[in-house]
């Protein structure tokens, strides 16, 4: 599960037609652009894992 910060960053960077910049998000959260990037990567990995887990439980996973 994504926490509120991860969700906000993931949605702002990946789920919009005009992604919010790292600079804008760093100002919003009071952390560096690099920290925003790290949080984005971690959130993306969590989403990927959730999708894979869901696909496996639905019997839709392909052999790796």
Phi, psi and omega per residue, in radians:
X1 nan 2.472 3.101
X2 -1.524 2.428 3.012
X3 -1.383 3.063 -3.051
X4 -1.033 -0.752 -3.118
X5 -1.149 -0.803 3.110
X6 -1.051 -0.765 -3.138
X7 -1.076 -0.816 -3.132
X8 -1.051 -0.816 -3.114
X9 -1.159 -0.791 -3.136
X10 -1.054 -0.837 -3.127
X11 -1.120 -0.731 -3.105
X12 -1.182 -0.560 -3.082
X13 -1.634 -0.552 -2.975
X14 -2.024 -0.397 -2.991
X15 -1.997 0.570 3.130
X16 -2.439 2.686 3.132
X17 -1.185 -0.560 3.117
X18 -2.125 1.588 -3.080
X19 -1.028 2.477 3.049
X20 -1.259 2.473 -3.105
X21 -1.324 2.761 3.047
X22 -1.016 -0.672 -3.140
X23 -1.063 -0.803 -3.138
X24 -1.114 -0.760 3.135
X25 -1.200 -0.605 3.119
X26 -1.126 -0.641 3.095
X27 -1.203 -0.702 -3.135
X28 -1.096 -0.717 -3.060
X29 -1.728 -0.133 3.108
X30 1.231 0.569 3.090
X31 -2.289 3.015 -3.103
X32 -1.276 2.807 3.051
X33 -1.030 -0.685 3.139
X34 -1.087 -0.696 3.121
X35 -1.141 -0.684 3.076
X36 -1.063 -0.777 3.136
X37 -1.047 -0.750 3.131
X38 -1.096 -0.754 3.130
X39 -1.128 -0.705 3.109
X40 -1.060 -0.785 3.139
X41 -1.092 -0.802 3.140
X42 -1.087 -0.731 3.125
X43 -1.116 -0.731 3.124
X44 -1.086 -0.723 3.113
X45 -1.100 -0.710 3.116
X46 -1.106 -0.721 3.126
X47 -1.131 -0.768 3.108
X48 -1.023 -0.793 -3.138
X49 -1.095 -0.708 3.135
X50 -1.134 -0.704 3.120
X51 -1.145 -0.771 3.135
X52 -1.104 -0.751 3.130
X53 -1.105 -0.729 3.118
X54 -1.126 -0.738 3.132
X55 -1.110 -0.711 3.122
X56 -1.127 -0.749 -3.120
X57 -1.212 -0.420 3.086
X58 -1.561 -0.038 -3.137
X59 1.303 0.411 -3.091
X60 -1.830 -0.001 -3.078
X61 -1.234 2.545 3.065
X62 -1.737 2.746 3.131
X63 -1.151 2.398 3.141
X64 -1.641 nan nan
